[in-house]
Amino acid sequence: MLRVENLCLSFGGLQAVRDCTFEIVEGTITGLIGPNGAGKTTTFNTIVGELKPTSGRILFNGEDIAGLPAHTLFHKGIVRTFQIPHEFGLMTVLENLMLVPPAQLGEGLLINWYARARVAAREKEVRKRAEEALEFLSLEHLGNELAKNLSGGQKKLLELGRTLMTDAKLVLLDEPGAGVNPTLLIRIREMISELHRERGYTFCLIEHDMDLIASLCDPVIVMAEGTVLTEGKMEDVRRNPEVLDAYLGSWEAA
């Protein structure tokens, strides 16, 4: 589904990503791991159009999308979440979900005057879909709560819930487990697995929780110093001497 070819990105004299090549196969949950500063989030931000690569190609279903803006990629089916949730704090949880679907009729000025019934019908459809997403998230009791009042873990669930409001083909998750308590982490893991199994979502996730990666991901791609170090099944990656060295022996000690 996605192929990154010889991707490079520099900030002045700093080469954050260098000659990075990997693939995300349709229907997989791919893990992207590596020590801090490995270039994982920078690579994500380049894939989703927030950064423009210095060189290289990013192919999505055969089309080179490198440098396309984020809103264009959203309409092509590439959706991402953030390590630090980006909720609209002064809107309710339900409203946060309802604003996601693109090209809603109510966004047009004239149609609100001349086709109010169509606008109302579409808004009813979107609201029903949002309520179903809340039920899936087990957040239905918080639908009318301001999003800023959610806990960190609940905000992560809301981020994932936004993908339910789209026609996503590829979902990029940036540390979905970071700062989440163990109970909600289990729910997030179950949600990712269910979206993959029942809705056919393809995922790629950055994560430092190796247990979460091991329980969800195959394959696992390891980055270090801005490039791909190795990839494969988690059990093989854990035993790779180069990976152990990149993590300064932290896994070996564990």
C-alpha positions in Angstrom: 0.0 0.0 0.0 2.8 2.4 0.9 6.4 2.4 -0.2 9.0 4.8 1.1 12.0 4.9 -1.2 15.4 6.5 -0.4 13.7 9.2 1.7 15.9 12.0 3.0 15.0 15.1 5.0 17.4 17.7 6.3 17.0 20.7 8.5 19.9 22.9 7.6 23.0 20.8 8.4 21.1 18.2 10.3 20.0 15.1 8.3 17.0 13.8 10.3 16.1 11.1 7.8 18.6 9.6 5.4 18.1 7.1 2.6 15.1 5.5 4.4 13.3 2.7 2.5 10.5 0.5 3.8 7.0 -0.8 2.8 3.7 -1.0 4.5 1.7 -3.9 3.1 -2.1 -3.6 2.9 -3.9 -5.4 5.7 -1.1 -5.4 8.2 -0.4 -3.7 11.5 3.2 -2.5 11.0 5.3 -1.4 14.0 7.9 1.4 13.6 10.3 1.4 16.5 13.7 2.8 17.5 15.5 4.8 20.1 14.7 8.5 20.7 16.0 10.6 17.9 15.8 7.8 15.3 13.7 9.8 12.9 10.4 8.0 13.4 8.0 10.9 13.9 9.9 13.0 11.3 9.3 10.2 8.8 5.6 10.1 9.8 5.3 13.8 9.4 6.9 13.6 5.9 4.5 10.8 4.8 1.4 12.8 5.9 2.5 16.0 4.2 3.5 18.1 7.2 7.1 18.1 6.0 8.5 18.1 2.5 11.2 15.6 1.8 14.6 16.8 0.6 14.7 13.8 -1.8 13.2 10.4 -2.3 9.7 9.1 -3.1 6.6 8.1 -1.1 4.3 5.9 -3.1 0.7 5.3 -2.0 -1.0 2.7 -4.1 1.5 3.4 -6.8 1.1 7.2 -6.8 4.0 9.5 -5.7 2.5 11.6 -2.9 5.7 13.1 -1.6 5.2 16.8 -0.8 1.4 16.7 -1.2 -0.4 18.7 1.6 -2.0 16.9 4.5 -5.6 17.8 3.5 -5.0 16.2 0.1 -3.7 13.1 1.6 -6.6 12.9 4.0 -9.0 12.8 1.0 -6.9 10.0 -0.4 -7.4 7.9 2.8 -4.3 8.6 4.8 -5.2 9.5 8.4 -2.8 10.0 11.4 -3.1 10.5 15.1 -0.7 12.4 17.4 1.5 11.5 20.3 0.0 14.6 22.1 -3.8 14.6 21.3 -5.1 17.5 19.2 -8.7 17.6 20.4 -10.8 20.7 20.1 -11.1 21.4 23.8 -14.1 23.8 23.8 -16.2 21.4 21.7 -17.9 18.4 23.1 -16.7 14.9 22.5 -19.6 14.2 20.1 -18.9 17.5 18.2 -15.2 16.5 17.9 -16.3 13.4 16.0 -19.0 15.1 14.0 -16.7 17.6 12.4 -14.4 15.0 10.9 -16.3 13.7 7.8 -15.3 15.7 4.7 -17.5 17.7 2.3 -20.5 18.0 4.6 -23.4 19.8 3.0 -23.7 22.3 5.9 -20.3 23.7 5.0 -21.8 25.5 2.0 -23.5 28.8 2.6 -26.0 28.7 -0.2 -27.1 25.1 0.4 -28.0 26.0 3.9 -30.6 28.5 2.5 -31.9 26.4 -0.4 -31.6 22.8 0.8 -32.1 22.9 4.5 -33.8 19.5 4.5 -30.8 17.8 2.8 -28.4 19.5 5.2 -30.5 18.4 8.2 -30.7 14.8 6.9 -26.9 14.6 6.4 -26.2 16.1 9.8 -28.5 13.4 11.3 -26.5 10.7 9.5 -23.2 12.1 10.8 -24.5 12.4 14.3 -25.7 8.7 14.2 -22.2 7.6 13.0 -20.6 9.7 15.8 -22.8 8.1 18.4 -21.9 4.7 17.1 -18.2 5.6 17.3 -18.7 6.7 20.9 -20.3 3.4 21.8 -17.4 1.6 20.2 -15.0 3.7 22.2 -17.0 3.1 25.4 -17.2 6.9 25.7 -21.0 7.3 25.1 -21.4 8.6 28.7 -19.0 11.5 27.8 -20.6 12.5 24.5 -21.7 15.9 25.9 -18.5 16.5 27.9 -16.0 19.2 26.7 -13.1 17.4 25.2 -10.6 19.4 27.3 -12.0 17.6 30.4 -11.1 14.1 29.2 -8.2 12.2 30.7 -5.1 11.6 28.6 -6.1 8.1 27.8 -9.6 9.1 26.9 -8.2 11.8 24.5 -6.1 9.0 22.9 -9.4 7.0 22.4 -11.0 10.1 20.9 -8.1 10.5 18.5 -8.6 6.9 17.4 -12.3 7.5 17.2 -11.8 10.1 14.6 -10.6 7.4 12.2 -14.1 5.8 12.5 -15.6 9.0 11.0 -13.4 8.7 7.8 -13.0 6.3 4.9 -9.4 5.7 6.0 -7.2 3.3 4.1 -4.0 3.8 6.0 -3.9 4.9 9.7 -0.6 6.2 11.2 -0.6 6.1 15.0 2.1 8.1 16.8 2.6 6.5 20.2 -1.0 5.6 21.0 0.0 4.1 24.3 2.1 7.0 25.6 0.9 8.3 29.0 -2.1 5.9 29.1 -3.0 4.0 32.2 -2.9 0.1 31.9 -6.7 -0.2 31.8 -7.2 2.2 28.9 -4.1 0.8 27.2 -5.8 -2.6 27.0 -8.9 -0.9 25.4 -6.7 1.0 22.9 -5.0 -2.3 21.9 -8.4 -4.0 21.5 -9.7 -1.2 19.5 -6.8 -1.2 17.1 -7.1 -5.0 16.7 -10.8 -4.8 16.1 -10.5 -2.0 13.5 -7.9 -4.1 11.7 -9.8 -7.3 11.9 -13.4 -6.2 11.3 -13.0 -3.0 9.2 -9.9 -3.9 7.3 -7.8 -0.9 8.4 -4.1 -1.0 7.6 -2.1 0.5 10.5 1.5 1.7 11.1 2.3 2.7 14.6 5.2 4.3 16.4 5.4 3.0 19.9 8.0 2.6 22.8 5.9 0.1 24.6 7.4 -3.1 23.3 4.7 -5.3 24.8 2.1 -3.4 22.8 4.2 -3.7 19.6 4.7 -7.5 20.2 1.0 -8.1 20.8 -0.2 -6.2 17.7 2.5 -5.8 15.0 3.9 -8.0 12.2 6.2 -6.9 10.7 8.2 -4.5 12.9 10.6 -2.0 11.3 13.5 -0.6 13.4 14.9 2.8 12.7 18.2 4.2 14.0 20.0 7.5 13.1 17.4 8.4 10.5 17.3 5.1 8.5 16.0 1.6 8.6 18.2 -0.7 10.6 16.3 -3.9 10.2 12.8 -5.3 10.0 11.0 -8.6 10.6 9.0 -10.4 13.3 9.2 -9.1 16.8 10.9 -12.2 18.2 13.7 -11.9 15.6 14.1 -8.1 16.0 14.5 -8.5 19.8 17.5 -10.8 19.3 19.2 -8.8 16.6 22.6 -7.6 17.8 22.4 -4.3 15.9 19.1 -3.5 17.5 20.4 -4.3 20.9 23.3 -2.0 20.3 21.1 0.8 19.0 19.0 0.6 22.2 22.3 0.7 24.3 21.6 -2.8 25.6 18.3 -1.9 27.3 16.4 -4.9 25.9 19.3 -7.2 26.7 19.2 -6.1 30.3 15.5 -6.6 30.4 
